[in-house]
């Protein structure tokens, strides 16, 4: 299986250049020639999943970052929206909702236990 997604290949190049690594350096670490590595980045040669993993290790990045996360959120973040924060806020709202439900159920249970004790006292 080969990775052909141009976005992934562009992210590999972006990460590599941001870290100051040359194509020669990455190629040397992979045990291939610079021209071969250049062809991989350009999408001319296929990028195997194994090589993708090796490149991620060389670039000291999690594979998930190389294949697109969190890069896919850049436009939203630049627009002042952070989808991860929005998801977290939603989860916090859900937690608050369920905590309230639990509190109501605990109060109801306490009422039932009190009624049970009250009923036993009259028997």
Secondary structure, 3 states (H helix, E strand, C coil): CEECCHHHHHHHHHHHHHCCCCHHHHHHHHCCCHHHHHHHHCCCCCEEHHHHHHHHHHCCCCHHHHCCCCHHHHHHHHCCCCHHHHHHHHHHHHHHHHHHHHHHHHHHHHHHHHHHHHHHHHC
